[in-house]
Amino acid sequence: MQSLDSLEKYITLNPDEAKKLFKIILNSDDQLSSSLINVLENSGTPEAQIVLTQIAKSEDFNHINHLRAIIALGGIEEPSPKSIDFLLDMYNL
């Protein structure tokens, strides 16, 4: 979708805006949640990685979005040290 590509570019150029997606994803249907989590993964910014980690940890999200966020973190080309630590902690549970 062109609008999702535009959003991905916007988040990449304005990384602090990634945090706004947390509430949007929380209040979205399944399809939009999946697409927005993918936007965060593809932007790959440290801020997007923080949002993905927050989604994975938050009890406010359903199990499928927890899994999507974890998978998205695993797909980031240049993960931050905090993201790597989070994924290792999840693995060691």
C-alpha positions in Angstrom: 0.0 0.0 0.0 1.3 3.4 -0.9 0.0 5.0 2.2 1.9 2.5 4.4 5.0 3.1 2.4 4.6 6.9 2.9 4.1 6.3 6.7 7.2 4.1 6.8 9.2 6.9 5.1 7.7 9.5 7.5 8.6 7.4 10.6 12.1 6.9 9.2 12.6 10.6 8.7 10.8 11.6 11.9 11.7 8.8 14.3 10.1 10.4 17.4 6.7 10.0 15.7 6.9 6.2 16.0 5.6 6.4 19.6 2.3 7.7 18.3 1.7 4.3 16.7 1.5 2.6 20.1 -2.0 3.9 20.8 -3.1 3.6 17.2 -2.1 -0.1 17.1 -3.7 -0.7 20.5 -7.0 0.7 19.1 -6.8 -0.9 15.6 -8.4 -4.0 14.1 -6.2 -7.0 13.4 -5.3 -6.1 9.8 -4.3 -2.5 10.6 -2.3 -3.6 13.7 -0.4 -6.1 11.6 0.4 -3.5 8.9 1.5 -0.9 11.4 3.7 -3.3 13.3 5.3 -4.0 9.9 5.8 -0.3 9.3 7.7 -0.1 12.6 9.8 -3.1 11.6 10.6 -1.7 8.1 11.6 1.7 9.5 13.9 0.0 11.9 14.7 3.2 13.9 15.8 2.8 17.5 12.5 4.6 18.4 10.5 2.1 16.4 12.3 -0.7 18.1 11.3 0.8 21.5 7.7 0.9 20.4 7.9 -2.8 19.3 9.4 -3.7 22.6 6.6 -1.9 24.5 4.0 -3.7 22.4 5.6 -7.0 23.2 5.7 -6.3 26.9 2.3 -4.5 27.3 -0.5 -6.5 28.9 -2.9 -4.1 27.0 -2.1 -5.9 23.7 -3.4 -9.4 22.7 -1.1 -12.4 22.3 -0.9 -12.1 18.5 0.3 -8.6 18.6 2.9 -9.6 21.2 4.1 -12.2 18.7 4.1 -9.8 15.8 6.2 -7.3 17.7 8.7 -10.0 18.7 8.9 -11.3 15.2 9.3 -7.7 13.8 12.2 -7.1 16.2 13.8 -10.2 14.9 13.5 -8.9 11.4 15.2 -5.5 11.9 18.4 -5.3 9.9 20.3 -3.2 12.5 18.8 -3.9 15.9 19.8 -1.7 18.9 21.6 -3.3 21.8 18.4 -2.9 23.9 16.4 -4.8 21.3 19.0 -7.6 21.2 18.9 -7.8 25.0 15.1 -7.9 25.0 15.0 -10.7 22.4 17.7 -12.7 24.4 15.6 -12.2 27.6 12.5 -13.5 25.8 14.5 -16.5 24.5 15.8 -17.3 28.0 12.3 -17.3 29.6 
